[in-house]
């Protein structure tokens, strides 16, 4: 039912709603320093995200016989996570090269997901999920003239249990907005001028493998593999008193689905939101 079945324009349940949660989320870790420039670490942490309500009720909701009529706002339980992480941080070759790496494993219980119900969205506990992966980051700076940073990451996220096996989410569903692979590459060149000013040319490349935009994994709302390039040219005055930068984001005008909503069962609509197109800018900064 709607909050008031006689008034379909009313979306918000009336009455005073109350929920109470308590949680202790510890974190423990250990660090080892086999050398002055290498640090190894490991950690375990517990995470907690409070439960709440879906207050904008836009689809029929069966009444809960255990609750009075003024406390029928659909609620969802807390989300909890146990995360293990190991990794290292290092500075090598007289700090010319920095390499950091980490591997992690997260056990989610009661993972909170936004699910489309009719013409409205409902926040629900989809079930339990596991997320594991790794990330590597590097910075190579052989001189003041040239510097490059890069990173690569992998995430394997999947459901282990589904609360509603008859629903639209299954054990084979992908978690929304979680790419399996990510990567970045950012070279930077500096030209030092005779007046002690500096010209910096920088490019930023990023990659994300295809992602599902919604929990239901609507095929039309997958992003596809996304590669973006940003670039900038900056003049910095002597002493960095002021600087002028010109640049562009998404300079090759790569278009993809950034978000979307599947309302085919409620309103007969399937809507997608594209990413921002190419954008160019000029920025003038002063130091006081």
C-alpha positions as CSV (number, residue, x, y, z in Angstrom):
1,X,0.0,0.0,0.0
2,X,0.9,3.7,-0.3
3,X,1.2,5.6,3.0
4,X,-2.4,6.7,2.2
5,X,-4.2,4.5,-0.3
6,X,-6.8,7.2,-1.0
7,X,-4.1,9.8,-1.8
8,X,-1.5,8.6,-4.3
9,X,0.3,11.9,-4.2
10,X,1.5,11.3,-0.7
11,X,4.8,9.5,-0.7
12,X,6.0,10.0,2.9
13,X,4.7,7.8,5.7
14,X,3.2,9.7,8.7
15,X,3.7,9.0,12.3
16,X,6.9,8.9,14.4
17,X,9.4,6.2,13.3
18,X,12.1,4.9,15.6
19,X,15.0,2.6,15.2
20,X,17.9,2.0,17.6
21,X,21.3,0.5,16.8
22,X,24.6,0.1,18.8
23,X,27.9,-1.0,17.5
24,X,31.6,-1.2,18.4
25,X,33.9,-1.3,15.4
26,X,37.5,-2.0,16.4
27,X,40.6,-1.9,14.1
28,X,43.9,-3.5,14.8
29,X,47.1,-3.4,12.8
30,X,50.7,-4.2,12.7
31,X,53.7,-2.6,10.9
32,X,57.1,-4.0,10.2
33,X,60.1,-2.0,8.9
34,X,62.7,-4.4,7.5
35,X,64.6,-1.4,6.1
36,X,64.4,2.4,6.5
37,X,62.5,2.7,3.2
38,X,60.2,-0.3,3.3
39,X,57.2,-0.8,5.5
40,X,55.1,-4.0,5.6
41,X,51.7,-3.9,7.3
42,X,48.6,-5.9,8.0
43,X,45.3,-4.9,9.5
44,X,41.8,-6.1,10.5
45,X,38.8,-3.8,10.9
46,X,35.1,-4.1,11.5
47,X,32.8,-1.7,9.7
48,X,29.2,-0.6,10.5
49,X,26.6,1.3,8.5
50,X,23.4,2.1,10.3
51,X,20.0,0.9,9.2
52,X,17.3,3.4,8.3
53,X,14.0,3.7,6.3
54,X,12.9,4.1,2.8
55,X,10.8,7.2,3.4
56,X,9.7,7.9,-0.1
57,X,7.3,5.1,-0.6
58,X,6.2,5.0,-4.3
59,X,5.1,1.4,-4.7
60,X,2.7,-0.9,-2.9
61,X,4.2,-2.1,0.3
62,X,2.5,-5.0,2.1
63,X,1.6,-3.9,5.7
64,X,3.7,-5.3,8.5
65,X,1.2,-6.9,11.0
66,X,3.8,-6.5,13.8
67,X,3.8,-2.7,13.5
68,X,1.0,-0.2,14.3
69,X,-0.5,1.7,11.4
70,X,1.6,4.9,12.0
71,X,4.9,3.0,11.9
72,X,4.7,1.3,8.6
73,X,7.7,3.0,6.9
74,X,9.7,0.2,5.3
75,X,13.0,-0.1,7.1
76,X,16.3,-1.9,6.5
77,X,18.9,-3.3,8.9
78,X,22.5,-2.2,9.4
79,X,25.3,-3.3,7.1
80,X,28.4,-4.8,8.7
81,X,31.8,-5.6,7.2
82,X,34.9,-7.4,8.3
83,X,38.0,-6.4,6.3
84,X,41.5,-7.9,6.2
85,X,44.3,-6.0,4.4
86,X,48.0,-6.7,3.9
87,X,50.4,-4.6,1.9
88,X,53.7,-2.7,1.8
89,X,54.9,0.8,1.1
90,X,58.4,1.6,-0.2
91,X,60.8,4.3,-1.4
92,X,63.6,2.9,-3.6
93,X,66.6,4.1,-5.5
94,X,67.2,7.2,-3.3
95,X,63.5,8.0,-3.4
96,X,63.4,8.0,-7.2
97,X,60.8,5.2,-7.2
98,X,57.9,4.8,-4.8
99,X,55.9,1.5,-4.9
100,X,52.9,0.8,-2.7
101,X,50.7,-2.4,-2.9
102,X,47.8,-3.8,-1.0
103,X,45.5,-6.8,-1.0
104,X,42.2,-6.9,0.8
105,X,39.3,-9.1,1.6
106,X,35.9,-7.9,2.9
107,X,33.1,-10.0,4.2
108,X,29.8,-8.0,4.0
109,X,26.7,-9.0,5.9
110,X,23.3,-7.4,5.1
111,X,24.7,-5.3,2.3
112,X,22.5,-2.3,1.7
113,X,21.4,-1.9,-2.0
114,X,19.0,0.5,-3.7
115,X,16.4,-1.6,-5.6
116,X,13.7,-0.3,-7.9
117,X,10.2,-1.0,-6.7
118,X,7.6,0.2,-9.2
119,X,8.3,3.9,-9.9
120,X,10.3,4.4,-6.8
121,X,13.6,3.2,-5.2
122,X,13.7,1.1,-2.1
123,X,16.7,0.6,0.2
124,X,17.0,-3.0,1.3
125,X,19.4,-5.6,2.7
126,X,20.1,-7.6,-0.4
127,X,22.1,-10.3,1.4
128,X,25.7,-11.1,2.1
129,X,28.6,-10.3,-0.2
130,X,32.4,-10.7,-0.4
131,X,34.8,-8.3,-2.0
132,X,38.5,-9.1,-2.6
133,X,41.1,-7.6,-4.7
134,X,44.4,-5.7,-4.8
135,X,45.9,-2.4,-5.8
136,X,49.4,-1.3,-6.9
137,X,50.5,2.4,-7.0
138,X,53.9,3.7,-8.3
139,X,55.5,7.0,-8.7
140,X,58.7,7.4,-10.8
141,X,60.5,10.7,-10.5
142,X,64.0,10.5,-12.0
143,X,64.4,14.3,-12.1
144,X,62.6,17.6,-11.6
145,X,61.8,17.6,-15.3
146,X,59.9,14.4,-15.5
147,X,57.6,12.5,-13.2
148,X,55.0,9.7,-13.8
149,X,52.6,8.0,-11.5
150,X,50.5,4.9,-12.3
151,X,48.2,2.5,-10.6
152,X,46.3,-0.7,-11.3
153,X,43.6,-2.4,-9.3
154,X,41.4,-5.5,-9.4
155,X,38.1,-6.1,-7.5
156,X,36.2,-9.4,-7.3
157,X,32.8,-8.6,-5.8
158,X,30.0,-11.1,-5.6
159,X,27.0,-12.2,-3.5
160,X,27.3,-15.2,-1.2
161,X,23.7,-15.2,-0.1
162,X,20.5,-13.5,-1.3
163,X,17.7,-12.5,1.1
164,X,15.0,-12.7,-1.5
165,X,15.7,-15.6,-4.0
166,X,12.5,-14.8,-5.9
167,X,13.5,-11.2,-6.5
168,X,15.5,-9.5,-9.4
169,X,18.9,-9.9,-7.7
170,X,20.5,-13.4,-7.9
171,X,23.8,-14.9,-6.8
172,X,25.0,-14.2,-10.4
173,X,24.2,-10.5,-10.2
174,X,27.1,-8.0,-10.1
175,X,27.3,-5.4,-7.4
176,X,26.4,-2.0,-8.8
177,X,29.1,0.5,-9.8
178,X,32.0,-1.9,-9.0
179,X,34.5,-2.3,-11.9
180,X,36.6,-5.4,-12.0
181,X,39.7,-3.5,-13.3
182,X,40.9,0.0,-12.9
183,X,44.1,1.7,-14.0
184,X,45.6,5.2,-14.2
185,X,48.6,6.8,-15.8
186,X,49.7,10.4,-15.2
187,X,52.9,11.7,-16.8
188,X,54.1,15.2,-16.0
189,X,56.8,17.3,-17.7
190,X,58.3,20.5,-16.3
191,X,60.2,23.2,-18.2
192,X,62.1,25.6,-16.0
193,X,62.4,29.0,-17.6
194,X,65.2,31.6,-17.4
195,X,63.1,33.9,-15.2
196,X,62.7,31.0,-12.7
197,X,59.1,30.4,-13.7
198,X,57.9,27.0,-14.7
199,X,55.7,25.4,-17.4
200,X,54.1,22.1,-16.5
201,X,52.4,19.8,-19.0
202,X,50.3,17.1,-17.5
203,X,48.1,14.3,-18.8
204,X,45.9,11.9,-16.8
205,X,44.6,8.7,-18.3
206,X,42.1,6.5,-16.4
207,X,40.5,3.2,-17.2
208,X,37.5,1.3,-15.7
209,X,36.1,-1.9,-16.9
210,X,32.4,-2.2,-17.4
211,X,30.0,-1.6,-14.5
212,X,26.4,-2.2,-13.8
213,X,24.5,1.0,-13.1
214,X,21.7,-0.7,-11.0
215,X,21.3,-3.6,-8.6
216,X,19.1,-5.4,-11.1
217,X,22.0,-5.4,-13.7
218,X,19.8,-4.1,-16.5
219,X,21.8,-5.0,-19.7
220,X,21.1,-1.6,-21.3
221,X,22.6,0.3,-18.3
222,X,26.0,-1.3,-18.3
223,X,28.7,1.4,-18.8
224,X,31.0,-0.6,-21.1
225,X,34.8,-0.2,-20.7
226,X,35.7,3.4,-20.1
227,X,38.9,5.2,-21.0
228,X,39.2,8.9,-20.2
229,X,42.0,11.5,-20.8
230,X,42.4,14.8,-19.1
231,X,45.2,17.2,-20.0
232,X,46.5,20.6,-18.7
233,X,49.2,23.2,-19.4
234,X,50.2,25.4,-16.4
235,X,52.5,28.4,-16.2
236,X,53.8,29.1,-12.6
237,X,55.4,32.5,-12.0
238,X,58.7,32.8,-10.1
239,X,58.1,31.9,-6.4
240,X,54.7,30.4,-7.3
241,X,53.1,33.8,-6.6
242,X,50.6,33.1,-9.3
243,X,49.8,30.6,-11.9
244,X,47.7,30.2,-15.0
245,X,46.3,26.8,-16.2
246,X,44.4,25.8,-19.2
247,X,43.2,22.3,-19.8
248,X,40.4,19.9,-20.6
249,X,38.6,17.0,-19.0
250,X,37.5,14.1,-21.1
251,X,39.3,15.6,-24.1
252,X,38.3,12.9,-26.5
253,X,34.7,13.3,-25.6
254,X,34.2,9.6,-24.5
255,X,30.5,9.0,-23.8
256,X,29.1,6.2,-21.6
257,X,26.3,5.5,-19.2
258,X,27.1,6.9,-15.8
259,X,23.8,6.2,-14.1
260,X,20.4,4.8,-14.9
261,X,17.0,3.7,-13.6
262,X,14.9,0.8,-14.8
263,X,11.2,1.7,-14.2
264,X,9.8,-0.7,-16.9
265,X,7.7,-2.6,-14.3
266,X,6.3,0.6,-12.8
267,X,6.1,3.4,-15.3
268,X,7.3,1.7,-18.5
269,X,10.4,3.8,-18.6
270,X,14.1,3.0,-18.9
271,X,16.2,6.0,-18.3
272,X,20.0,6.5,-18.6
273,X,22.2,9.4,-17.5
274,X,25.4,9.9,-19.7
275,X,28.7,11.2,-18.3
276,X,29.8,14.7,-18.8
277,X,31.1,15.6,-22.3
278,X,34.4,17.3,-23.0
279,X,35.0,20.3,-20.8
280,X,37.7,23.0,-21.1
281,X,38.8,25.5,-18.5
282,X,41.2,28.3,-17.6
283,X,42.2,28.9,-14.0
284,X,44.1,31.9,-12.6
285,X,45.4,31.5,-9.1
286,X,47.2,34.0,-6.8
287,X,49.1,33.3,-3.6
288,X,48.7,35.9,-0.8
